[in-house]
């Protein structure tokens, strides 16, 4: 179960990283869900504040870090 969750979260960060590298601004879209709207606003703020490339690198590091932490946790349990 840990691997499914880690894989899903890492995939989400990888997609966000790809979208940042191609400068796809998700904040142009609107959602009726307040949580999704808040997250897209945060994503747009990151793109505006630190830039597309830095945001892409940040999300890529988060994706790799999640997988690395899952691997490290699995080795310690054995």
Secondary structure as the mmCIF struct_conf table of DSSP 4:
data_model
#
loop_
_struct_conf.conf_type_id
_struct_conf.id
_struct_conf.beg_label_comp_id
_struct_conf.beg_label_asym_id
_struct_conf.beg_label_seq_id
_struct_conf.end_label_comp_id
_struct_conf.end_label_asym_id
_struct_conf.end_label_seq_id
HELX_RH_AL_P HELX_RH_AL_P1 UNK A 2 UNK A 21
TURN_TY1_P TURN_TY1_P1 UNK A 22 UNK A 23
HELX_RH_3T_P HELX_RH_3T_P1 UNK A 26 UNK A 28
BEND BEND1 UNK A 29 UNK A 29
BEND BEND2 UNK A 32 UNK A 33
HELX_RH_AL_P HELX_RH_AL_P2 UNK A 34 UNK A 50
HELX_RH_AL_P HELX_RH_AL_P3 UNK A 52 UNK A 77
#
